[in-house]
Structures are given as C-alpha cells and as structure tokens.
Amino acid sequence: MARGHGRRKIEKATNAKQAFRGLLREFKPFRWHLLIIAFLLIIASLINIFIPIYLRDIVSSFAPGNARFGYYFLDMNNPTLGLDWTKVFRDFGMMLAMLMFAIIIDTIGQLIAIRISGRYAYTLRDKIRKKIDRLPLSYFDKHPYGELLSIGTNDVDAIAQTLNSTIITIISSVANFVTILIGMLVINWRLALVALGMLPLTFLVTFVVTKNSQKQFVTFQHKTGELEGLVEENFSGLQVVQLFNQQDKQFDYFTNLNDSMTKSNFWSRWLSSFIFPSIRFISNLGFVGVLVVAGITNDIASLAPFVIFLNNFMQPFQQIGQISANIQTTLAGAERVFALLDAPEQESDVNATLTTNDHVVGEFCFKNVDFSYNPDVELIQNMNLHVKPGDTIAIVGPTGAGKTTLVNLIMRFYEINDGSITLDGTDIRDYSRGALRRSVGMVLQDTWLFKGSIKNNIRYGNRDATDEEVIEAAKAARAHHFITTLPDGYEFILNEDGTNLSQGQRQLITIARAIISKPKILILDEATSSVDTRTEFAIQSVMDEIMKDRTTFIIAHRLSTIKNAKKILVMNKGSIIENGTHDELLMQDGFYASLYNAQFLGIDNSNGIDE
C-alpha cells in the first residue's frame, strides 16, 4: 500500500476526566462569554420563578369562595361580583411580559453560544495544525493518517456541535435547578422536600447508564478513525489493490470495521437512550408524591404553580438526559483531541544560536553517533564519518541498512540518541530546523506534489522565484519539454499527489523543485529511480553540474549513477562496513563488489552479508 498505517492498532488516549479538564482548559479564552450567558440565564431563571407565582395569584383571585369558582368564571364580565379585575389583568400582563423577556434573553444566549462553539472549533483546529508541525516524525510512525484526519474533522466537529447545543442547556439547567428549588421552597417547603427525594434516584440512574455507555462511545470514535484510515489507504493504493486482486479481502476488512463501528454506535446510543425515559419515570413518581402531600395538607392553591415548578425542576435532568449521547460522543472525541495536543513535541529551537544559513559551506562530521527508532533495537551504532565541503558521498546497502536513516539524521527529522553531528564545526542542534533545512535540497524516491499548477509545485522550493527561474529549473531537470506539451503548460493543474502525470514526470518536477531552491547541500534518495535510462542519463549530466561545489549525499541502488562519487559508503545493519571510491571498493572484492557484479555481470556473491 502507498501508506501502510491504516489498520494499525490505535492506542487509548486518556480518560473522560482528563478530556473534560482539557475542554475546560481550552474554554479559558471564552470565560467572559460564558459569564455573560450565565448572567442572562440566571435572570431568565429568576423570571421563571415569578411566572408561576403570578399564576397562583390569578387562580386565587378567581376563587374567593371555592364552591362558586365556576359561576364566577362564567360571569367574569359582571363587575358586581367583587373580583379585582385590575389586579387580574395586571398579574396576567406581568406574567406575559416576563415570559417574552425570558424568550429574548434565551435568544441572545443562543447567539453567544453559537459564536463560542464556532470560535472554539476554529481554535482547536488551529492548535491541532500547529501541533502537527511540532510533532516528531516518530509520532506519525505510530499513528495512522486516518486517525489524525478523524481527530481534526470528526472529533472537532462533534465537540463544536455538542457545545452549540449544550452550553445553553447545561448553564440554564444549573441556573433553573437552583432558582426553581428556591421557588418551590417559598411556595411549599413540604412539597419541595418530596421533589428533592427524587434526586438520589435520578443521579444513580444517570451514573450507571453513563458509565456503561461511555465505553461504547470511546470504542465508536476509535473505530471511526480506523475505518477512515482504511478508506484512505485503499484509495491511495487502489492500483496496488487491483493489481494483486485484493478487492475482496480489502472489502472484508472494510465490512468488519464497519460492522464493529455500527455495533458500538448502536450500543452506545441504546444505553444512553435509557436516561431520558428513566428521568421521566422518576419525575412522574415525584408528581404523584406531590399530589398526595398536597391533598393531605389541603393546599390546593399552591398545587397549580408547584406542578409547573416540579415539571421545570426535573426538566434540567431530562434535558441533560436527551443530550447525554452527544456529551459522551464529545468526551470520547475530546480524549483523542487532547491526547494529540498533549503528545510530546520535538525538541524546541528556542535556544538555537544559528537561525540563518548564509555561511553554510557543507562540512559534516558524525562522531560516535548512536540512533534507534525503537528503544529496544539500536539501528546505528558508534558511527563516525567526515564529509568535506563539496564532496559527493554515495550511500549503498541492502534494504534496512540505515541509508535513509542517515539522511533523516542530517535533516533532524529524528534526534540522535548519543554522539554528535556537526555542520561546519557547529552541532546541528545549534541550528534552527528552518535554517538547517533551507540549506538542503532533497529529491526523494517517493514524490510528493500538491493539487495546483505545475508552476506553483516547482516554486514550492523557492517562493520568491520568478516565472523565468521556474522555467530554467524545469529545463535543467529535463522537464520543460513534456510540460509544454500539456494543456496550459506550466499552469496545468495537478490532481492530488500529481496522479494525472506519470511517475517519471512527477520525479522530474521534484528535481526541478530542488534545483530552484539553490541549496548548499543536496540529498538525492533514489532521485532517478522512476525515469527511463535515457532520461536518467540526461538528468545525470545536469545533476553532475548542479552538484559541483555542493556537498551531496546520494542514496542509490543503481550503482551506475555513483561511479564518480568522491566516497562511497557501504552500510549494513546501521554500520559503515566499507568505504572508498568505486575503483577502490571493487579492488577490495567485498560487499560492494558483490553488489556491482550481481547488477552488471549477473554474478551472485553476497559474501555473507544480510540482505
């Protein structure tokens, strides 16, 4: 596959408590917005206290004698009955005005909540993007691309959508709970105690259901990341899948993951769905208890407003029950988001003493260098190497020998475990990564091109390059001819990864991109492996010209491309086992000679070297 990370096991990130703390931590810039929302909702809750009280007064006004309530109601237009209609209409007007005012306040709070959730999502995505720039490459070796894609899109979207729907709900629920409790105690403290008796059962049900469903929500989020990784892998490696007739097997992988994701989604939603009806049932029990106590105490006038209070009293729990599934999805996604944001970063450049590459000449020195990708398996051991400015160093060896690793260390894509690497006598860790990498032009075996014009892809190596310099670089890379035959020439738009060009054409563009950067140091990792022999010969003559007076590292399997190298390093198992010129190594009749003979003479003589 093009990117073989899609089905790698995903580590469990953190836990719900840490995720919740992370969400609160990121809320600090919005605390004043939350205070404004809380203030508005507290006012709305206080207003809601008075609405039932006014309703009680209106009901009481119609019942100077309870037995004749219906009679008075039918003859309310008769002023001789002694009703204080001014008070009735005043109370009704106040109740209506407070209701409208509460609606306006709620609308304002909703608008603020929408803005908060949008800005919160923007901030999270911005931090994720910046965090990715600060992560070491070793992080990406352990985490599939689909997982990272899912974190930056699905998880952040889930957080934003849930915040939008729950900020108002949670704040208003807390405010309503407190103010309604006060209102119930004012109206009838006995009935209020009955309502409070329902709370322990409510908390118990919520805790049990949430604890069990949260596990399924975390599983669902992880399976979503795995599925996206598998889909990304299959699309990027579609030709390979079809070439080896693996469509059915890949479909089975997809079906298994899809089934697993669907099941975890079903169980998480099914379990969380118990919260709302359970709270509704508990609320009804409370309602029955209130009716019994009201009948015993003969406080019928307080019953109507208290029933309204009781319904509103349980409403916060019902609302939280309704959104519990979204909250748990958010916490599961937040676990992964903050696991990424809290991941260890590459060593900072803040103490770098050299931030420019103006005086780089290209002298490298490796001294007792040790390195390993895996702490348990050391790859490079006690490496020593001196490269003079302008030297061309070729690196050969079997797969896994450490050739590309050597280049990765030069570029500080990975940090060494021990020893030192110096550039012009200065430890490369004293250079900022930007200054170090601006000094280097790289052409890799795996081309990377982005969606856009050919001109902009070449200019990626030097943003300030003119159109004329772009064309000159393309000519030097022998890419100009085929570019001019394309529709729109240099303005021809490449697909993602440049898939509407051949592999060889993509390679020529990456060579042009390296040329236009005018580097002090060149790294060529199988740079001509994807072009035909004739084009390779033409490019090689150009590269020979470009490499003059530049320190150059060449990783090659085609030994014909490195005959003229100043020094050839033969690597195996992370160590330099031979070094010298082409002729010197042939005279040694060692591993290099066996490689050369196998490639050009068809003689297999590996000398016991592990392939």
N, C-alpha and C positions, 0 to 999 in steps of 0.2 A: 504494500500500500504506500501511497505517497506520504501519508502521515500516520504512522502506526501507533497512535496513542488512544484511539477511540474507545477501546474496551478495557483499558487498564483500570484496576480497582481504585475507586475513589475513597480517600480517607475521610473518616467522620471529622467534621470541622471542629466545633466547640460544643456548647450545650445551650439550651434555651435561655438560661440565666445570663450567660455571657453575651448571647445575642441581644437580649433585652438591654443589657447595660451598654452594648455598642450602639444600639438605636438611640438610647438616651444621650449618649456622648455626642453623637452627630446632631442631636437636636439643640445643642447649646446656642448656635447662631440664631435659632428661631425662638428662643425662650421668651422674648418680649412679645412676639406674635401670640405665643401660647397664653401668656398672661392676659393679653387683650381678649382673646377668645374666652378664657376662664372668667374674666370680669364680666363680659357680656352675658355669658351663660348663667352666672350666679344671679345677675339682675333678672334674667328671664325666669330662673327658678323661683326667686323671691316673688316675682309677679304671679307665677303659677300657684303660689300659696294663697294669695288673696282671691283668686278666681273662685275656688270652692267656698271660701268664707262669704263672699258676696252672694253666691248661690244659696248658701244656708240662710242668709238674711232674707233673700227674696222668698224662699219657701216659707220661712217663719211668718212673713208678712201676710201670706195668704191663709194663715191658719190661726186666727185669734181664738177660734173655737174649733177644735179638730173635727168635730162631728159635722160641721156645716161647711167644710172645706170645698166640697163640690158645688154647693149652692153659690158661695161667694165667687168661685171661679167662673161660673156661668153668667153671673150678673156683675162682672167687674166694671162695666161701664156706668153702673149706678153709684154715684158719689155718696149716696146716703148710707152706704153700708159701713162707712167708717175706716176704709183702707187708706193708708198714706201712699197714694199713687205717686206723689213726687219722690218719695224715698225709693219706691219700687223701680221707677224709671231711672233714677239716679244710680241705684245699685246696678241695674242692668246696663246702663251706659258705661259705668266704670269697668264692669266686667268685660264688656265688648272692647273698650279702649285698651285695657290691659292685654287682652288676647291678641289684638292687632299689633301692639307694641312688642309683644313676645315674638310674634312671627317676623317682624322687621329685624329684631336683634338676632334671631336664629339665621336669617338670610345673610346678614353681614358676617356672622361667624362662619357660615359655609364658604363664603367667598374667600375669607382669610385662610381657611383650611385648604381650599383648592390651591391657593398660591403657595402655601407651605409645602404641600406634598409635591408640587411641581418643582420647586426650588430644591427640595430635599433629594429628589431623584437626580436632578442635574448635578448636585454636589457630590452624590455618591458615584455617579458615572465619571465625573471629573477626577475624583480621588482614585478610582479604580484604574483609569487611564494613566494617571501619573505614577501610580503604584507599580503598574506593569513595567514602566521604564526603569524603575529602581530595583526590580527583582533580578536575582542572578539567573543565568540560563539553567542552572541546576534545578530551579523551581519548575521550569517548563519541561524538563526531562521526566518529572514525576507526576505532572498533572496534564490530563488530556485537553486538547484545544476545545472540544465540545463543552467541557465543564466550565472553562473560562468564559466561553461565549454565553452559556446559560446563566452564569453569575451576572455578567454585565447587562443582560437583557431581561430574561425571565424573572430572576430574583429581584432585581432592582424595580422592575415594573410591578411585581407583586407587592413590594414594600410601599411604593408610591400609591397604588390603588387602594391598599388597605388603609394607609394613613389618611387618604382623602375621605374614606368612608367612616373611619373610626375616631379621628381626632375629636369631632363634634360629639360623637356618640359617647366616648369614654368620659370626656370632660363634663358633658351635660349629665351623664349618668351619675357621676360622683356628686355634682352640684345638686341635682334633683334629689338624690338619696338623702343628703343632709338636710336640705330645706324642707322636703316633704316630711321627713321624720319630725322635724320641729313643728310643722303644721299639724301633724297627727297628734302630737303630744299636747298642743294647745287646744285642739278640739275635744279630744277624749283620751286621756292617758291610758285608760284600761284597754280600749280598742287598739291603741298603739302597741301595747305590750303583746297583744295577740299577734299583730303583724310581725313584730320583732322575733317572735317564736319560730317563724318560718325561715329565718336567715341561716341557722346552722345546717338545716337540711339542704338549703339552696347551695351553700358553699361546698358541702360534702359531694353532692351530685356533680357540680361543676369541676371539682378537683379530680374525681375518679374518671370522668369522661375525658377530660383534657389530658390527663397523664397517659391514658392508653392511646388516644388518637394522635398525640404529638409524635409518637414513634413512627406512625404510618406517614405523617406529613413529611418528616425528615427523609424517610425512605423514598417517598414520591419525588422530592426535589433532587435527590441523588440519581435516581433512575432517569429523570428528565435530562440531567447533564450527560449521563452515559448514552442515552438514545441520540442526543444531538451530536455527540462525538462520533457515534457510529454512522449517522447520516452524513456528516461532514467527511468522514473517512471514505465512505463508499462513493460519494460524488467526486471527490478529488482523485480517487483511484479507480474510476469507473472503467477505464480501458483495461486495467490490470484484472479487475473482477471478470470482465467479459472474456479476456484473453485466456484465462485459466478456467472458464466455465464455472465460476463460483457464485453465480447469481442465486441459486437455490440455497446454498449454505449461508450466504450473507442475508438472504431473506429470512432464514430460520433464526439467525442472530437477532435480526430486527423484530421478528414476531415474539421471540422470548422476552426481549427487553420491553417491547410494547405491552405484552400481557402482564409482565411484572409491574410496570408503571401503572397500568389500568387497575390492577388489583389493589395496589397500595393507595391509589387515589380513591377507589370505591370504599375501602375500609376506613380510611381517614375521614371521608365525608359522612359515611354511615354512622360511625361512632360519634362524631361531633354533632350530628343531627339530633341526638338524644337530649342535648342540653335544653333546647327551646321548649319541646313538649313537657319535659320534666319540670322546668320552672313554671310553665303554665299550670301544670297539675298542682304544684305546691301553692301557687297563687290562688287557685280555686279553693284549696283547703283553708287558706287564710281567710278567704271571703266568707266561707261557711262559719268559721270561728267568730268572725266579726259579727255576723248576723245573730249568732247565738248569744254573744255577750251583749249586743245592743238590745236584744229582746229582754234579756234578764234585767238590764239596767233601765229599761224603758226610756232610752234616749233616742227616739225616732228622728228628731230634728237634726241630730248630728250624723245620722246614718247616710243621707244622700251625699254630703260633701266628703264624708270619710270613705265611702266607696270609691269616689273619684281619686282621693288620695291613695287608697290602697292599690288601685289599678296602676297609678303613676309610681307608687312605691316599688312595685315588682317589675315595672317596665324597664328600669335600667338593667336588671338581670336578664330579662327577656331579650333586650336589645343586644347585650353582650353575648348572649347565647346564640343569637342569629348570626353575629359576625365572628363567632369563635373559630369557624373553619378558616376564614380569611386571616385571622390573627395567627393561627397556628401555621398556616402556609407562609406567612410573613416571617415568623420566627425561624422556621426551617430554612427559608431563603437567606435570612439575616445571618444564620450560622455560617453559611458558605461565604457570604459577602465579607464578614468581618474576619473569617479565617484567612481570606486573601489579603485584606487590608492590614492584618496583624502579622503576616508572614515575614520572616527575617529578610532584610534587604541586603543588597550587595554593599560592600564597604564604601562609605561616603568619600567624595572627592574634596570635602571642605578644607582639608589640610594639604591639598596638592600645592606644591610650590611652583610648578610649571603649568601654565594654562594656555600657552601658545606653542606652535610647532615651527616657529620661524627659523630656529637654528638647528633643527634636526638634520643629521648627516647620515644616520643609519647604521651605527656600530652597535651590535648586540653581543651580550655576554651572559650565558647561562652558567651559574655557579652552584653546584650541589643541589640541583632542583629536584624536589620530590612532589608528586601530584597523584591524586586519585579521584575518580568520580564517586566511587563508593568507598567509604572509610575503611571497609574491611578488605578491599582489594587495591593494592598500590599499583598504578599503571606506569608512571615514570619514576625511576629511582636514581638518585645521585647523578643527574645529567649535567655535564659540563660541555660548553660549546662557546667558541668565539667566532663572530662573524664581522669581518671588516667592512667599512663603508664601501658600497658599490659592488660587493661580492654577490654572485649568483649561487645560491645554495639550493640544491635539489634534494628532496627527501623521498626515499623509496622504501618499500617494505610491504609485507603481507597485510591484509585487512586486519584491523585491530592492533596494529603495531604501535600506534601512537603518533602517526604522521599529522593528522588533522588536529590532534590534541596539542601538539607543539605550536601550531599556528594559533589555536584558541588561547593559549597562554600568552603568546606575544601580544594579542589583541586585548588581553584582560577580560575575555569572555568568562574565564574562570580564574580564580585566585590559586596560586601555588600553595602547597602545604608547608614547604620548607625550602630554604635556599633563597636565591635572588636572581632576578632577570634585570639587566641594566640596558638602557639605550643611551648611547653616547656618554657612558660613565655614570648615569643617573638611574636609580631604581625606577622601573616603570610605574611603581605605585606612587612616586612623587609627581608623575604627570597626571593631569586630569584625564579622564577617559576620552573626553572630547578632543583634547589636544593630541593624545596618542593616536586615536583613530582617524583624525584628519590627516595624519602623516602617512596613512596606509591606504593603498588602493587594492581592493580584493576582487578576484573573479573566481567564483565557486563553481563546482560541478553542477549543483542544483541552482538553476536560475531562479531569480525572484523578480517579477515585473508586476507593476500595479496597473489597475484599469485606468487608462488615459492615453494620451498621444505618445507616439514613439519619441518625439522631440523631448517631451517632459520626462520620459523614462530615462533618456540619456542624460538630461540635465540634472537628474537626481544626484549625480556625482558632484555637481557644482552648480548651485542655484543661480549664481551670478553669470553663468556662461551665456554668451551671445548665440544667436542662431548660426552665425558663421562658425563659431567654435564647436557647436554641436555637429555641424556637417563635417568639419575637419576630423573630429573624433570618430565619426562614423566611417569616413574614408579610411582612416588609419586602421580601423578594425575590420575593413573589407565588408562593411555593412551598407555602404551608401548605395551600391547598385541595386540590391534587392529592395531597399526602402523606396527608391524612386519608381520601382515598378508597381508598388502598392497603390490602391486608390487613396488619394490625398497625400501620398508621400509621407513626409515627416509628421503630418497631422493625422495619420492613420491611427484609429483608436484600438488599443489592445483590449482584449477581454481580460477577465480576472486571471492572473498568472500568465497572461500572454498566450493563451491556448489557441488563438487564431493564427499563430505563427508556428513554424516547425521548431523542434528543439534546437537545431543548429542556428537558426535565425535568432532565437532568443539568446543563445550564447553570445552571438556577435554583438548584440545590443548591450549585454552586460560588460563585454570587453570595452566597448565604446564608453560606457559609463565610468569604468575605471580609468580609462585614458584621460577623460575630460577633467578628472579630479586632480590631475597633475601631482601625484603622490611622491613623497620622498622614498617610500618603501612599497614594494609590490609583493602581493601574495597571490599565487596562481594555484588553485586547487583543482587539478584536472581541467584546466581552463579550456582546452581544445578537445575534450573527450567527446563532445557531441557534434563535431563538424567532420566533414569528409576529409580524406587525406590531402586532396588538392588545396582545399580551403585552409587546412591546418598548416600546410607548407607556406601558404601566402601570409597567414597570420603570424607564423613563427618569425618570418623575416622582419615583420613590423615590430613584434614583441622584442626581438633582439635589439632593435633600435631604441625602443622605449626603455628597456632595462639598462641601457648604458648609464653609468654614474648613479644608478639606483640600487639599493640593497634589495635583492629579490629572493623570495622563497618559493620554490616550485614543488608542488606535490604531483607526482606523475606515475602512471603505470606504463605509459608509452615511453620506453627508455630512449627512443629516437629523439625525443624533444629535450633531453637533458644532457646530451653528449658534451655540449660546450660549457656546462656549469663549472664554476670555479672549484666547487667542492660538492661531492655527492655524499649524503648521509644515508646509510642503510640502517633501518630501525627494525627491531623485533622485540615484542613484549616490553615496550616502553624504554628500551635502551638502544643506544647507538652501537651497533656491533661492527660496523665498518665505516670508514670514511676516506675520501680521496677523490682524485679526478676519475673520469671514465676509464682512461687507459690504465691508471694505477690499480683500480679495482679489478679490471679484467686480469691484470698480471697476478693479483693475489689469488685468483681462482677460488673465490669464496662464494658467499650467497649472492652477491651482485652478479658475479659471472654466471651463476646458475640461472638467475632470472634472465639475463641477456641471452644466454644460449637457448633457453626454453622459448623465448619470444621470437628470436630471429633464426635459430638453427633447428628448432624443434627438439632440442636435447633436454631431457628432464633430469636435473641433478641438483636436488634441493639441499644437499649437504646436511640433512637432518634438521633443517630449520622448520619450525612450526608454521604452518600456513593458517 
